Amino acid sequence: MYSIEVNNGGTLELEPGRGGITLTSRDHSGTVTRRDFFGDAELVIVADLLRYLRDNGTPEIYLLSDEMKLYLQNLIRNGDIEEYRIFQ
């Protein structure tokens, strides 16, 4: 098992298992607040996403069709909506 300290005083524990990993979140007192199993295929998707973000130097990604991207870009360009990022 591998444990990561998180910013709220708790931990995130990663435990490899057959066909994936179990992630367990514990609060500052060690109480389990959540436990999830992620299969191998889900882990590959997450790894690919993280690599894409790092390789492209971007902190965000939008899962939109190409048509929707063009539509939103037109709305921004015409001043109908404004892009506002909470996390930079």
Secondary structure, DSSP 8 states (H G I E B T S, - for coil): -EEEE-TTS-EEEEEEETTEEEEEEE-TTS-EEEEEEEEHHHHHHHHHHHHHHHHTT-S------HHHHHHHHHHHHTTSS----S--
